[in-house]
Amino acid sequence: MERNSTTGGGLMKRNKVYFLDTASLLFSSLKAILTVAFLFFCTVSLRAQDSVPSCPLISEATANCDTLRSYSQRTDTVAVPQIAFPSGFQQLGENELTDSLGILNPFWEKLRLLHAGFSTDTIRIVHIGDSHIRGRILPRTTGTLLTETFGAISYTDIGINGAFCTTFTRPDRISDIVALHPDLVILSFGTNESHNRRYNTILHYRQMDELVRMLRDSLPSVPLLMTTPPGSYDSFRKSRRRTYSINPRTAIAVETMRRFADDNGLAVWDMYEAVGGRQRACPNWQEAGLMRPDHVHYLPEGYVLQGELFYQALLKAYNDYVGY
């Protein structure tokens, strides 16, 4: 065994083991001290700051929420009522507006803002037409229902007995319409035009064009909506008795009106087709007991039904707009 010269020649074995044990103990103690110091430092640092918030618990309702689905559903749509038709009504068509160019979109947007509470401006609708409008039951039914649904709506009807569309081409009547500051103008004609046994589609088209041109010259930014007539009968005497038959010219007049609207950018509500068209419109009204004895005009219940149908068609078109 070698002797250590620095210790006076003593043996190194025991000293070496002792030295290693001591160093290991010191190292372990130092490690423990450093660990405790580190933990103490972290605790003090955390207490010196706002506590770190824990992750919130997700409720079952939140976990089941499909945000994409909810976002895609528009809340500005309105409930569309079902129409209770008399039991005898058959072969009904679709009760809808036709507006391929979207000319009614500015009007729908005003309705949307009113319905959502973003606007308090009164929306003004002017409905002009013949004796069906002059009786006021149809337009007032529609206007009342729209007001109940959307709020501040002014629905003004201007009807003249026996009116053709040319009846309103007088400058003073156009001025009366303009003075009402309408957001929408509704045109309801066709019954009297089609009762002329010399009815001419070319003349009818030109008469509609004259009225629409005058309205657009005075109200260039106001959309126009045309409605077709509900249907009527011709009358004639046979064996000293008055007899009635379906007026065949109504269907021709309706086709002319739809063609004009399509050519000139008007929206259309085809009531004639909605209640049965060429085959069933007149029998539906008559068999349900909703026509007056003249087979041209309607009982109040008939006009109420027409007003409800118009209201339903308007709501469908509105929902199509806000749900797009």
C-alpha positions as a Markdown table, in Angstrom:
| # | Residue | x | y | z |
|---|---|---|---|---|
| 1 | Met | 0.0 | 0.0 | 0.0 |
| 2 | Glu | 1.5 | 3.4 | -1.0 |
| 3 | Arg | 1.8 | 6.0 | 1.7 |
| 4 | Asn | 0.6 | 9.5 | 1.3 |
| 5 | Ser | 3.5 | 11.9 | 1.5 |
| 6 | Thr | 1.2 | 14.8 | 2.5 |
| 7 | Thr | 0.0 | 12.9 | 5.6 |
| 8 | Gly | 3.2 | 11.8 | 6.9 |
| 9 | Gly | 3.2 | 8.4 | 5.1 |
| 10 | Gly | -0.2 | 7.2 | 6.4 |
| 11 | Leu | -2.4 | 4.7 | 4.4 |
| 12 | Met | -4.8 | 6.3 | 1.8 |
| 13 | Lys | -7.6 | 3.5 | 1.6 |
| 14 | Arg | -9.8 | 4.5 | 4.6 |
| 15 | Asn | -9.2 | 8.3 | 4.0 |
| 16 | Lys | -10.3 | 7.9 | 0.4 |
| 17 | Val | -13.5 | 6.1 | 1.3 |
| 18 | Tyr | -14.3 | 8.6 | 3.9 |
| 19 | Phe | -13.7 | 11.4 | 1.5 |
| 20 | Leu | -16.1 | 9.9 | -1.1 |
| 21 | Asp | -18.9 | 9.3 | 1.4 |
| 22 | Thr | -18.6 | 12.8 | 2.7 |
| 23 | Ala | -18.7 | 14.3 | -0.8 |
| 24 | Ser | -21.8 | 12.2 | -1.7 |
| 25 | Leu | -23.6 | 13.3 | 1.4 |
| 26 | Leu | -22.8 | 17.0 | 0.7 |
| 27 | Phe | -23.9 | 16.7 | -2.8 |
| 28 | Ser | -27.3 | 15.1 | -1.8 |
| 29 | Ser | -27.8 | 17.8 | 0.9 |
| 30 | Leu | -27.0 | 20.5 | -1.6 |
| 31 | Lys | -29.5 | 19.0 | -4.1 |
| 32 | Ala | -32.2 | 18.9 | -1.5 |
| 33 | Ile | -31.5 | 22.5 | -0.4 |
| 34 | Leu | -31.7 | 23.7 | -4.0 |
| 35 | Thr | -35.0 | 21.8 | -4.6 |
| 36 | Val | -36.6 | 23.3 | -1.5 |
| 37 | Ala | -35.3 | 26.8 | -2.5 |
| 38 | Phe | -36.7 | 26.4 | -6.0 |
| 39 | Leu | -40.1 | 25.3 | -4.7 |
| 40 | Phe | -40.2 | 28.1 | -2.2 |
| 41 | Phe | -39.2 | 30.6 | -4.9 |
| 42 | Cys | -42.0 | 29.4 | -7.2 |
| 43 | Thr | -44.6 | 29.6 | -4.4 |
| 44 | Val | -43.6 | 33.1 | -3.6 |
| 45 | Ser | -43.7 | 34.2 | -7.2 |
| 46 | Leu | -47.1 | 32.7 | -7.8 |
| 47 | Arg | -48.5 | 34.4 | -4.7 |
| 48 | Ala | -47.1 | 37.7 | -5.9 |
| 49 | Gln | -49.3 | 37.5 | -9.0 |
| 50 | Asp | -52.9 | 37.0 | -9.8 |
| 51 | Ser | -53.7 | 33.3 | -9.6 |
| 52 | Val | -53.7 | 31.4 | -12.8 |
| 53 | Pro | -57.4 | 30.7 | -13.7 |
| 54 | Ser | -58.3 | 27.1 | -13.9 |
| 55 | Cys | -59.9 | 25.7 | -17.1 |
| 56 | Pro | -63.6 | 26.3 | -17.0 |
| 57 | Leu | -65.9 | 23.3 | -16.9 |
| 58 | Ile | -67.9 | 22.9 | -20.0 |
| 59 | Ser | -71.6 | 22.5 | -19.3 |
| 60 | Glu | -73.6 | 19.8 | -21.1 |
| 61 | Ala | -75.6 | 22.4 | -22.9 |
| 62 | Thr | -72.5 | 24.1 | -24.2 |
| 63 | Ala | -70.9 | 20.8 | -25.2 |
| 64 | Asn | -74.0 | 20.0 | -27.3 |
| 65 | Cys | -74.2 | 23.4 | -29.0 |
| 66 | Asp | -73.6 | 23.2 | -32.7 |
| 67 | Thr | -72.4 | 26.8 | -33.4 |
| 68 | Leu | -72.2 | 26.3 | -37.2 |
| 69 | Arg | -75.8 | 25.2 | -37.3 |
| 70 | Ser | -77.0 | 28.0 | -35.1 |
| 71 | Tyr | -75.1 | 30.6 | -37.1 |
| 72 | Ser | -76.6 | 29.4 | -40.3 |
| 73 | Gln | -80.2 | 29.7 | -39.1 |
| 74 | Arg | -81.6 | 33.2 | -39.6 |
| 75 | Thr | -83.7 | 34.5 | -36.8 |
| 76 | Asp | -85.5 | 37.1 | -38.9 |
| 77 | Thr | -87.9 | 34.6 | -40.6 |
| 78 | Val | -91.5 | 34.7 | -39.6 |
| 79 | Ala | -94.1 | 32.0 | -39.2 |
| 80 | Val | -96.2 | 31.4 | -42.3 |
| 81 | Pro | -99.8 | 30.5 | -41.5 |
| 82 | Gln | -101.7 | 27.7 | -43.1 |
| 83 | Ile | -104.7 | 28.7 | -45.1 |
| 84 | Ala | -108.0 | 27.0 | -44.3 |
| 85 | Phe | -109.6 | 26.5 | -47.7 |
| 86 | Pro | -113.3 | 25.5 | -48.1 |
| 87 | Ser | -113.6 | 21.8 | -48.6 |
| 88 | Gly | -114.7 | 22.1 | -52.2 |
| 89 | Phe | -111.5 | 23.8 | -53.4 |
| 90 | Gln | -109.6 | 21.5 | -55.8 |
| 91 | Gln | -106.5 | 21.5 | -58.0 |
| 92 | Leu | -104.9 | 24.4 | -56.3 |
| 93 | Gly | -101.6 | 25.9 | -57.6 |
| 94 | Glu | -98.6 | 27.2 | -55.7 |
| 95 | Asn | -99.4 | 30.3 | -53.7 |
| 96 | Glu | -96.2 | 32.3 | -54.3 |
| 97 | Leu | -94.7 | 35.4 | -55.7 |
| 98 | Thr | -92.6 | 35.4 | -58.8 |
| 99 | Asp | -89.6 | 37.8 | -58.7 |
| 100 | Ser | -86.7 | 36.3 | -60.7 |
| 101 | Leu | -84.8 | 39.6 | -60.7 |
| 102 | Gly | -85.2 | 40.3 | -57.0 |
| 103 | Ile | -86.7 | 43.7 | -57.6 |
| 104 | Leu | -88.6 | 43.4 | -54.2 |
| 105 | Asn | -85.3 | 42.9 | -52.3 |
| 106 | Pro | -85.1 | 46.6 | -51.1 |
| 107 | Phe | -88.7 | 46.2 | -49.8 |
| 108 | Trp | -87.9 | 43.0 | -48.0 |
| 109 | Glu | -84.8 | 44.5 | -46.4 |
| 110 | Lys | -86.9 | 47.4 | -45.0 |
| 111 | Leu | -89.3 | 44.8 | -43.6 |
| 112 | Arg | -86.4 | 42.9 | -42.1 |
| 113 | Leu | -85.0 | 45.9 | -40.4 |
| 114 | Leu | -88.4 | 46.8 | -39.0 |
| 115 | His | -89.0 | 43.3 | -37.8 |
| 116 | Ala | -85.6 | 43.1 | -36.1 |
| 117 | Gly | -86.1 | 46.4 | -34.3 |
| 118 | Phe | -83.2 | 48.1 | -36.2 |
| 119 | Ser | -85.6 | 50.6 | -37.8 |
| 120 | Thr | -88.7 | 52.5 | -36.7 |
| 121 | Asp | -89.5 | 54.0 | -40.0 |
| 122 | Thr | -93.1 | 53.4 | -41.2 |
| 123 | Ile | -93.2 | 51.2 | -44.4 |
| 124 | Arg | -95.7 | 52.5 | -46.9 |
| 125 | Ile | -97.6 | 50.2 | -49.3 |
| 126 | Val | -100.0 | 51.6 | -51.9 |
| 127 | His | -102.4 | 49.1 | -53.5 |
| 128 | Ile | -104.3 | 50.4 | -56.6 |
| 129 | Gly | -106.9 | 48.5 | -58.6 |
| 130 | Asp | -110.5 | 47.9 | -59.6 |
| 131 | Ser | -113.6 | 47.1 | -57.6 |
| 132 | His | -112.0 | 44.2 | -55.9 |
| 133 | Ile | -109.7 | 46.7 | -54.2 |
| 134 | Arg | -112.4 | 49.4 | -53.9 |
| 135 | Gly | -114.3 | 47.0 | -51.7 |
| 136 | Arg | -111.4 | 47.3 | -49.3 |
| 137 | Ile | -111.8 | 43.9 | -47.6 |
| 138 | Leu | -109.0 | 42.3 | -49.5 |
| 139 | Pro | -106.4 | 45.0 | -49.1 |
| 140 | Arg | -107.3 | 45.7 | -45.5 |
| 141 | Thr | -107.1 | 42.0 | -44.6 |
| 142 | Thr | -103.6 | 41.9 | -46.0 |
| 143 | Gly | -102.6 | 45.2 | -44.5 |
| 144 | Thr | -103.8 | 44.3 | -41.0 |
| 145 | Leu | -102.0 | 41.0 | -41.0 |
| 146 | Leu | -98.8 | 42.6 | -42.2 |
| 147 | Thr | -99.0 | 45.2 | -39.4 |
| 148 | Glu | -99.6 | 42.5 | -36.8 |
| 149 | Thr | -96.5 | 40.7 | -38.0 |
| 150 | Phe | -94.0 | 43.6 | -38.7 |
| 151 | Gly | -95.3 | 46.7 | -36.9 |
| 152 | Ala | -95.3 | 50.1 | -38.4 |
| 153 | Ile | -96.9 | 49.6 | -41.8 |
| 154 | Ser | -99.2 | 52.0 | -43.7 |
| 155 | Tyr | -101.3 | 50.1 | -46.2 |
| 156 | Thr | -103.3 | 52.4 | -48.5 |
| 157 | Asp | -105.8 | 51.1 | -51.0 |
| 158 | Ile | -107.0 | 53.1 | -54.0 |
| 159 | Gly | -109.7 | 51.2 | -55.9 |
| 160 | Ile | -112.1 | 52.4 | -58.6 |
| 161 | Asn | -115.2 | 50.6 | -59.7 |
| 162 | Gly | -114.9 | 49.4 | -63.3 |
| 163 | Ala | -111.3 | 50.4 | -63.5 |
| 164 | Phe | -108.9 | 49.3 | -66.2 |
| 165 | Cys | -105.1 | 49.9 | -65.7 |
| 166 | Thr | -105.5 | 52.9 | -68.0 |
| 167 | Thr | -107.9 | 54.5 | -65.5 |
| 168 | Phe | -104.8 | 55.4 | -63.4 |
| 169 | Thr | -102.8 | 56.9 | -66.2 |
| 170 | Arg | -104.1 | 60.3 | -65.5 |
| 171 | Pro | -101.4 | 62.7 | -64.1 |
| 172 | Asp | -103.5 | 63.6 | -61.1 |
| 173 | Arg | -103.9 | 60.0 | -60.1 |
| 174 | Ile | -100.2 | 59.4 | -60.5 |
| 175 | Ser | -99.6 | 62.4 | -58.3 |
| 176 | Asp | -101.9 | 61.1 | -55.6 |
| 177 | Ile | -99.8 | 57.9 | -55.5 |
| 178 | Val | -96.5 | 59.7 | -55.4 |
| 179 | Ala | -97.7 | 61.9 | -52.6 |
| 180 | Leu | -98.1 | 58.8 | -50.4 |
| 181 | His | -94.3 | 58.2 | -50.7 |
| 182 | Pro | -94.7 | 54.4 | -51.2 |
| 183 | Asp | -92.1 | 51.8 | -50.6 |
| 184 | Leu | -94.1 | 49.3 | -52.7 |
| 185 | Val | -96.9 | 49.8 | -55.3 |
| 186 | Ile | -99.3 | 46.9 | -55.9 |
| 187 | Leu | -101.3 | 46.8 | -59.2 |
| 188 | Ser | -104.5 | 44.7 | -59.2 |
| 189 | Phe | -106.3 | 44.8 | -62.6 |
| 190 | Gly | -107.4 | 42.3 | -65.3 |
| 191 | Thr | -111.0 | 41.6 | -64.4 |
| 192 | Asn | -112.5 | 44.5 | -66.4 |
| 193 | Glu | -110.0 | 44.1 | -69.3 |
| 194 | Ser | -111.0 | 40.4 | -69.7 |
| 195 | His | -114.7 | 41.2 | -69.6 |
| 196 | Asn | -114.5 | 43.0 | -72.9 |
| 197 | Arg | -115.6 | 40.4 | -75.5 |
| 198 | Arg | -113.3 | 42.2 | -78.0 |
| 199 | Tyr | -110.3 | 41.7 | -75.6 |
| 200 | Asn | -107.0 | 42.2 | -77.4 |
| 201 | Thr | -103.7 | 41.1 | -75.9 |
| 202 | Ile | -101.7 | 43.6 | -77.7 |
| 203 | Leu | -103.8 | 46.5 | -76.5 |
| 204 | His | -103.8 | 45.2 | -73.0 |
| 205 | Tyr | -100.0 | 44.9 | -73.0 |
| 206 | Arg | -99.7 | 48.5 | -74.3 |
| 207 | Gln | -102.0 | 49.8 | -71.6 |
| 208 | Met | -100.0 | 48.1 | -68.8 |
| 209 | Asp | -96.9 | 49.5 | -70.3 |
| 210 | Glu | -98.3 | 53.1 | -70.2 |
| 211 | Leu | -99.2 | 52.8 | -66.6 |
| 212 | Val | -95.9 | 51.2 | -65.5 |
| 213 | Arg | -93.9 | 53.8 | -67.5 |
| 214 | Met | -95.7 | 56.7 | -65.8 |
| 215 | Leu | -95.2 | 55.2 | -62.3 |
| 216 | Arg | -91.5 | 54.5 | -62.9 |
| 217 | Asp | -91.0 | 58.0 | -64.2 |
| 218 | Ser | -92.4 | 59.4 | -61.0 |
| 219 | Leu | -91.2 | 56.7 | -58.6 |
| 220 | Pro | -88.0 | 55.3 | -60.2 |
| 221 | Ser | -86.7 | 53.4 | -57.1 |
| 222 | Val | -90.0 | 51.9 | -56.0 |
| 223 | Pro | -90.7 | 48.3 | -56.9 |
| 224 | Leu | -93.9 | 47.3 | -58.5 |
| 225 | Leu | -95.9 | 44.1 | -57.8 |
| 226 | Met | -98.7 | 43.0 | -60.1 |
| 227 | Thr | -101.5 | 40.6 | -59.0 |
| 228 | Thr | -103.8 | 38.6 | -61.3 |
| 229 | Pro | -107.6 | 38.5 | -61.0 |
| 230 | Pro | -109.3 | 35.8 | -59.0 |
| 231 | Gly | -111.6 | 34.7 | -61.9 |
| 232 | Ser | -115.1 | 35.5 | -63.0 |
| 233 | Tyr | -118.0 | 34.4 | -65.2 |
| 234 | Asp | -119.6 | 35.7 | -68.4 |
| 235 | Ser | -123.3 | 36.1 | -68.3 |
| 236 | Phe | -125.9 | 35.8 | -71.1 |
| 237 | Arg | -129.5 | 35.0 | -71.6 |
| 238 | Lys | -130.7 | 31.6 | -72.7 |
| 239 | Ser | -134.4 | 30.8 | -73.0 |
| 240 | Arg | -135.3 | 34.0 | -71.1 |
| 241 | Arg | -133.0 | 33.0 | -68.3 |
| 242 | Arg | -129.7 | 34.4 | -67.3 |
| 243 | Thr | -127.0 | 31.9 | -67.6 |
| 244 | Tyr | -123.3 | 32.0 | -66.5 |
| 245 | Ser | -120.2 | 30.4 | -67.9 |
| 246 | Ile | -116.6 | 30.7 | -67.1 |
| 247 | Asn | -115.0 | 33.8 | -68.7 |
| 248 | Pro | -112.4 | 32.2 | -71.1 |
| 249 | Arg | -110.6 | 35.5 | -71.6 |
| 250 | Thr | -109.5 | 35.7 | -67.9 |
| 251 | Ala | -106.8 | 33.0 | -68.6 |
| 252 | Ile | -105.6 | 34.9 | -71.7 |
| 253 | Ala | -105.4 | 38.2 | -69.7 |
| 254 | Val | -103.5 | 36.4 | -67.0 |
| 255 | Glu | -101.0 | 35.0 | -69.5 |
| 256 | Thr | -100.6 | 38.5 | -70.9 |
| 257 | Met | -100.0 | 40.1 | -67.5 |
| 258 | Arg | -97.4 | 37.5 | -66.6 |
| 259 | Arg | -95.6 | 38.0 | -69.9 |
| 260 | Phe | -95.6 | 41.7 | -69.4 |
| 261 | Ala | -94.3 | 41.4 | -65.9 |
| 262 | Asp | -91.5 | 39.1 | -67.0 |
| 263 | Asp | -90.6 | 41.4 | -69.9 |
| 264 | Asn | -90.5 | 44.5 | -67.8 |
| 265 | Gly | -89.1 | 43.4 | -64.4 |
| 266 | Leu | -92.3 | 43.4 | -62.2 |
| 267 | Ala | -92.9 | 40.9 | -59.5 |
| 268 | Val | -96.2 | 38.9 | -59.8 |
| 269 | Trp | -98.6 | 37.2 | -57.4 |
| 270 | Asp | -100.7 | 34.9 | -59.6 |
| 271 | Met | -103.8 | 34.5 | -57.5 |
| 272 | Tyr | -105.7 | 33.0 | -60.5 |
| 273 | Glu | -103.3 | 30.1 | -60.7 |
| 274 | Ala | -103.1 | 29.7 | -56.9 |
| 275 | Val | -106.8 | 29.1 | -56.6 |
| 276 | Gly | -107.1 | 26.7 | -59.5 |
| 277 | Gly | -106.3 | 28.4 | -62.7 |
| 278 | Arg | -108.2 | 27.9 | -66.0 |
| 279 | Gln | -109.9 | 24.7 | -64.9 |
| 280 | Arg | -110.8 | 25.3 | -61.2 |
| 281 | Ala | -110.5 | 29.0 | -60.1 |
| 282 | Cys | -114.1 | 29.9 | -60.9 |
| 283 | Pro | -115.7 | 26.6 | -59.9 |
| 284 | Asn | -113.8 | 26.7 | -56.6 |
| 285 | Trp | -115.1 | 30.1 | -55.7 |
| 286 | Gln | -118.7 | 29.5 | -56.9 |
| 287 | Glu | -119.1 | 26.0 | -55.4 |
| 288 | Ala | -117.8 | 27.3 | -52.0 |
| 289 | Gly | -120.5 | 29.9 | -52.1 |
| 290 | Leu | -118.0 | 32.8 | -52.0 |
| 291 | Met | -119.2 | 34.7 | -55.1 |
| 292 | Arg | -121.9 | 37.3 | -55.3 |
| 293 | Pro | -124.9 | 36.6 | -57.6 |
| 294 | Asp | -123.3 | 38.6 | -60.4 |
| 295 | His | -120.6 | 35.9 | -60.6 |
| 296 | Val | -117.9 | 38.7 | -60.8 |
| 297 | His | -117.6 | 40.0 | -57.3 |
| 298 | Tyr | -117.2 | 38.2 | -54.0 |
| 299 | Leu | -118.8 | 38.0 | -50.6 |
| 300 | Pro | -116.8 | 39.4 | -47.7 |
| 301 | Glu | -115.6 | 35.9 | -46.8 |
| 302 | Gly | -114.2 | 35.5 | -50.3 |
| 303 | Tyr | -112.3 | 38.7 | -50.1 |
| 304 | Val | -110.9 | 37.8 | -46.6 |
| 305 | Leu | -109.6 | 34.5 | -48.1 |
| 306 | Gln | -108.0 | 36.4 | -50.9 |
| 307 | Gly | -106.3 | 38.8 | -48.5 |
| 308 | Glu | -105.1 | 35.9 | -46.4 |
| 309 | Leu | -103.7 | 34.2 | -49.5 |
| 310 | Phe | -101.9 | 37.4 | -50.5 |
| 311 | Tyr | -100.4 | 37.8 | -47.0 |
| 312 | Gln | -99.2 | 34.2 | -47.0 |
| 313 | Ala | -97.5 | 34.6 | -50.4 |
| 314 | Leu | -95.8 | 37.8 | -49.2 |
| 315 | Leu | -94.5 | 36.0 | -46.1 |
| 316 | Lys | -93.1 | 33.2 | -48.1 |
| 317 | Ala | -91.2 | 35.6 | -50.4 |
| 318 | Tyr | -89.9 | 37.5 | -47.3 |
| 319 | Asn | -88.6 | 34.3 | -45.7 |
| 320 | Asp | -86.9 | 33.4 | -49.0 |
| 321 | Tyr | -85.1 | 36.7 | -48.9 |
| 322 | Val | -84.0 | 36.7 | -45.2 |
| 323 | Gly | -83.1 | 33.0 | -45.3 |
| 324 | Tyr | -80.9 | 33.3 | -48.4 |
